Structure formats: C-alpha cells, structure tokens
Amino acid sequence: PGVFLNDTDRQIVELVIAFGWLSRFQIADYFGMTAVTVHRRAHKLASLGLLNDSARGVSTEVLYTPTRKGMRLVGMAEFKIAVPSMQTMNHSEGLFAAALRFGEAPLRHGICISEKEIEAAVTTGRLSPRIQRLAPWAQFQYEGKMASWKPVAEAANGSGVGFKRPDLLLLKEGAAPTVVEFELNIKSTTKQYVRLLEAYNRAIKAGDFANPILYVTAEVASNRRAITTSLDAALRSANLLHKMTVSFLILEIDTLHWNPRSAQNGYFKKVPRAPKAA
C-alpha cells in the first residue's frame, strides 16, 4: 500500500526476479540506460523493500536480488529467491548475456524467457507478467503446453528418470519454443550429452520444442570446437539405438558481447553515434 511504480521501475523489478540477480551494468545494458541512472532507480527500489542490494559479487559489485514484497507487487510471487554463489555466477552471467544477444533481434529469434520463468510457467501454467507484456499472444498460444517444457531425461546417476529444464527458451508466434542451452565448460562424458539429446529428441517428436536446439557458448572460453565434437559424438551414439530427430546449432557470444562484471562498461560495447553533419 502506498507504493507506486512507473513502467520502468516495474520492469526492472520483473527483470531481476526473472534472472535471479543482476548488476547495475547488466540492467543498464538491457534498458539502454547509464549505470548511474540504474543505480539511482535501483537504490530507490531497494529503499522501498522491492529489491535487495546487500549481495555482492567477486569484484565487490552490488548485485540486486528480489524480495518477497517486490515479487508480490509485480505479480511474480511464485518465483523463488536465489542466492548468488561462486558456483553459479558465471553461468548466470552467460545466460543473461545470451538473452541480451537474442533480444537484439526478437522478431528473428523470438522472445527470450529465463530458466526461472520456465520453472514458474511449468509449475503454474502461466507466463510471467514480463513475458505477457512483451508477447501478448504467448499465454494463449502455449496454454496447457507449458508442463512439457521440462522433458523427461535419464537421471544423472543412470537410475530412474529426471527432468531437463532448458537454460532459455525462445518463444515465437505460431511456432513451438526453441531450446537454448548455455555451456561454458565441456561435460565430462559423452553420455551426459546423449541423455540431453535423447530428452530433447522425445520432446521435439512430441511437438513440444522446435528443431534445432541452439547451443550457446562464449568466445572467451575457446571451447566451441570441443563442444561441437562432443555433441557430434553423442548424436552418433544415440543414433545407434534409435533414429534421432534432434539436431543442434552452435552459437558463440563474441568478446564484444561478453564482458565480465569487473568491466566498467557493462556487457555491450555501445556503437558511438555518428556526428551530426555541419
């Protein structure tokens, strides 16, 4: 009661909830603002109890995280609060960098939803307010189909079954969602890739996902060739058992799109505007 948010404030809170935690530089890149402007807005939101600004990254940069009050206010109370950790920091940064890259051409790639938004959609059958605003058609198009966004996969220990949640999904009007998998480090065994491909193969055959899946890595990791080799080997191995429908496309976030949180200009190097003609 008594809290009024303008559209930008609300969208900042929604974005932080969707990705778990974000720095001012990441938020600035998403909205095309300066880091100073974001700091002022986010500090105000934190003072109102809608964001938490007590978490810090390795480089001592403040990381904004959601609060229960903020979640309730923007209609995302079903989301879980994640705590930043060293184990998940790089992966989370990579997912956000990938989402920004796809967001540069949403009509070509589709609207990008985060893994936390996927989890909430599977649980509730409802897309987040952020996605419903960006893609008003999406809730109607995927109504009743979101439970299949976590396909069944063989458990990691080889016994029983588990579920594979995509790292990101790209939603496009009139089409099945496209899976985006993000990976910085190569999996230790080919069998792990086989389980992943088999799970997505079943989902693609059922019409739950589009083909191919997009496999994204970072240029700075220099592992595109190794991941491609491992995926090719996994696909050949899986094909020995049954015919595979799934295929994959490797994408790479180039160095200009990938700046660690220690960089002071955020993730994207903005192209300077051309000087006005005299």
N, C-alpha and C positions, 0 to 999 in steps of 0.2 A: 504494500500500500504506500502511495505517495512517491513511487519511483517511476519516472518517465524516461523512456529510451527513444532516441531518434533512430532512424533506419540503420545508420552506420554503426551506432553503439550495439544495437541488437545483432547485427551481422557479425560484429567482432566476437561477441559472446558465443554465438552459434558456431563460428569457425573454431574457436578454442575448444569448445565441447566436442566438435566433430573429430578433431585430431588429437585431443588429449592434453596437449600443451604446446605453446608456441612462444617464440621470442618476438620482441617488437619489430625486428628486421623481417621476419617471416610475414607477420601481419602487414607490415608496410608494403612488402612486395605484392601481396595478394590484392590489396586495395589501391595500390598506386599512390600511397601517401609517403611522407617523410617519416623516419623513425622517431623524430621529435614529436610530431603530431600524434603518432600512435601512442607514444609514452604518456602524453597528457591525457588522451582518451582512456587508455587502459588504467592509468593511475586513478582516474575518477571512478571507473567501474569497480576497481578494487576497493576504493574507499566506501562504495555503496554495498560491498559484500557480494558483488556479482561475479568477480574474478578473484583469484588468489595470486598474489605476486611475491610469495615468500620462497618459491622454489628457484634454485639457481643451477645453471649448467656448469660444465667443467671449466669454462672460461669466465665464470662468475657472472655471465649474462643472466638477467632475470628471465625466468620462464613463467608465463601466465598460464594458470591452470583453472579449471572450472570450480564452481562452488554449487552446493545444492540449491541455494537461493537463486543463483543465476540460471540453473537448469530449469527450475520450476517456472521462472519468469518468462523464458522463451519457449516453453512447451517441450523441453527435452529431458524431463525428469527420469526417463527410463534409462538414460545413459549412465555408465559407470565412471567414477573418478579414477584416473590413472595417475600413478606417482612416477615422475621422471627417474630413470635409472641409467647407469652407465651401460648396462646390457642392451637397453632398447633405444638409447639416444640416437645413434647413427641411423638405425633402421627407420625410426620415426621421422628424422630429418629427410631421409631419402624419399619416403612416401610423400611428404609434403612437397619436396622439390619436383617429384614426378607429377603430382596433382597440379602444380603450377604450370608445368610444361603442357599438360593436356588442356589446361584451362586457357592456353593461348589461342586454341582453335577449337572451341567446344562444338561448333557445328560439324566439324570433320571428325573429331574423336568421340564426342558425347559428353554429357555432364558427369564429372568425376565425383564419386562418393567414397568416403573413407571406410577403413575396416571397422571403425566403431559405429558408423552409420549403417553398415551392412549388418553387424551384430544386432543393433536395435531393430532394424527392419525385419530380420528373421524372427526375433522374439515377439514383436508387436504387430507385424503385418502393416506397419505404417512407415512411410519415408519421413525423414526429419523435416522440420519446417524450412531449413535451409534449402534442401533439395526441392521441396514442393514449391518454393518461391522461384528457384532457378528453372525448374522444369514442371510447370503446372499440369502437364499431361501425364507425368510419370506414375503418380499414385494410381490413376485409373488403369494405365497400361499394365502395371505389374501387380495389381490387386490379386491376392490369392496365390501368387507365384514366388513370393519372397522367401518362404520357408525352404525352398530348394537352392537358395544361394549359398548354403553350406553343404556341398555334396559329400556323400559317404566315401570314406577312404580307409584303407587298411591302417590299423593303429601302428604307431612308430615302432613298437616293440614286436610287431609281427603277429600279435594275438588279438583277435577280435577286430572291431572296427572303430574308426574315429570319424572326425569331420574335418574337412579342409575349408577354411574361410579364405576367400581371396583377399589380397592386400588392398586392392582397389577395384571398383567396378566402374565401367563407363556405360552410362545409360543413354540410349539413342532412340528417338521416337520411331515406332514401327519396327523395332528390332530387339532381339534378345540381348542382354547385357554382355559386354566384353570384359573378360577377366584380365586384370593386370597383376602380375607377380613381380615383386621387387626383391632383388637379391644383391648384396654386397659381397658375401662370402660364398664360395662354392660348397655345395653339400658334400659331405664326406664320402658317400657311396652312391653309385648309380641307382641302387634300389630305391633310395629316397625319391629320386626323380621319377622312377617308374610308378611309385604309389601316387605321386602328384598327378602325372599324366593320365593314369587309369581313372582316377576320381573325376577329373575334368572330362575325360572321354565319355564316361557314362552320362555326365550332365549335359554335354553337347548333343549326344544322341537323343536325349530326352527333350531337347529344345530349350533347356534352362539357360544355356550360355551360347554365345556366338563363337565361331571358329574363324581365325586362330586366336589363341590366348597371347597376350603381349607380355613378354618377359623383359623387365627393365633392370638395367644395372647402371653403374656410374663410370664415366670415363676415367675418373681419378683412381678407380680400383683396378683398372687394366686387366679385367678378367672376362671380357666379352667372349673371346675365342674359347677359353676354357669352359665357360658355361654352355656355349653352343655345342662344343664337343660332348659334354656330359649329357645334354638333352638329346642330342642325336643318338648317342649310345643307348639311352633309356628308351627312346622311341623304337629303336630296332629290337631291343629286348622284349618290350611289351608286344610288339607285332608278332613275335614268335608264338605267343599264346592265343591272341585273337586280333582280328583286324581293327586297327586304331583309326578313328575319325579325326582325333585331335591333331592339330599342328600348332606351331608356335612361331612368333616373330620376335626377334631380339631387338630392343631399342636401347639406346645409351644416352644418358644425360651428360651432355658435354660439359667441359670445365667451366665455361661461362655461365652455365645454369647451376653449377654446384659449387657453392662457397660454404665452407664450414662456419659454424656460429661465431668463430673468432673473427671472421671478416667483418668489416665495419660497414659494408655496403649492401648487406643482405644477400639473397640468393641470386638475383638477376642484375646483370650489368645493364643499366638503362642506356639506350641509344640516345646520345645527345641530340637535341633538336637542331635542325638546320637554321643558321642565322637568317633573319629576315632580309629580303632584298632591299637595297637602299632606294 
